[in-house]
Amino acid sequence: MAETLAPAPGSDAEPRLRYRASDVRTMIAAGVLDDEQRYEVLDGEIVPMMVHNPPHINVKRWLLKRLTLDLGETYWVDSETTFYLEDDGEFTLPDILVYPQPMKGHEVRGPDALLLIEVADKSLKKDRTRKARLYARFGVRDYWVVDAAKLITHIYREPQAGTYQSEVTLQTNESLTPLHLPQVHLKLADI
C-alpha cells in the first residue's frame, strides 16, 4: 500500500503518496490505471512512459544490435525491461539494460547493471536530471543518455551520495566504450 510522504520542513507543499511497484500492478489489475500504458515509479511517483519517435526507435535499434553482436552469449541486453531499483519500490523501464547472463532480470539492482542507456528525444531533460539522480542513488555505475536528435551521449559514472561525480559528453564521432564492457566500441556516427 502506498505510504504518505510529508513535505520538506518549511515547504508549502502538500503531503503526497509514495507508490511502489506492487501498487502499480494492483491499480492496473483493478482498472485504475490503463493496462495498455507503460509506467515507471520515480521518487515514489507513477510516471507514464512517452510514445517513441522514429529517431528514438532507430538509435535504440542500432544500439541493441551492436551491443548484442559485440557481447555475444555472456550478457543479457534487454530493452524496456522492468528494472527494479529496490524490491518493491522504485522501478524504471530503461531503453537498454546490460547485465551478466547468469542473473535473472528481476534480480538486477543498481550496482548489478553493467550499462544502462536511456535514448532521449522528448525525455532528455528528465533523463539527465531526475533519472540521473535516481540511478546514482541506487548505485548504477555506468549510465548513458543518448540524445536521439543530435547523436551525442552524456555519460554518468561514479555514483556517490545520490549524484554522479563524473559526467562527460561525447560527440557523434567519438568512440563510446562502456566502463565494465571494454570489448564494446561504438560510434553513433555509424548509425
RAGISUL-V392600 format. One record per run of one state. SS is the DSSP state (a for helix, b for strand, c for the rest). FROM is the first residue (numbers start at 1). TO is the last residue. If there is no record, write none. Layout:
# RAGISUL-V392600
ss=(SS | SS)
from=(FROM | FROM)
to=(TO | TO)
This chain:
# RAGISUL-V392600
ss=(c | b | c | b | c | a | c | b | c | b | c | a | c | b | c | b | c | b | c | b | c | a | c | a | c | b | c | a | c | a | c | b | c | b | c | b | c | b | c | b | c | a | c)
from=(1 | 3 | 6 | 16 | 19 | 21 | 30 | 39 | 43 | 45 | 49 | 54 | 72 | 75 | 79 | 83 | 85 | 91 | 93 | 96 | 101 | 105 | 108 | 110 | 113 | 115 | 121 | 124 | 129 | 130 | 138 | 142 | 148 | 153 | 161 | 163 | 171 | 176 | 177 | 186 | 187 | 188 | 191)
to=(2 | 5 | 15 | 18 | 20 | 29 | 38 | 42 | 44 | 48 | 53 | 71 | 74 | 78 | 82 | 84 | 90 | 92 | 95 | 100 | 104 | 107 | 109 | 112 | 114 | 120 | 123 | 128 | 129 | 137 | 141 | 147 | 152 | 160 | 162 | 170 | 175 | 176 | 185 | 186 | 187 | 190 | 191)
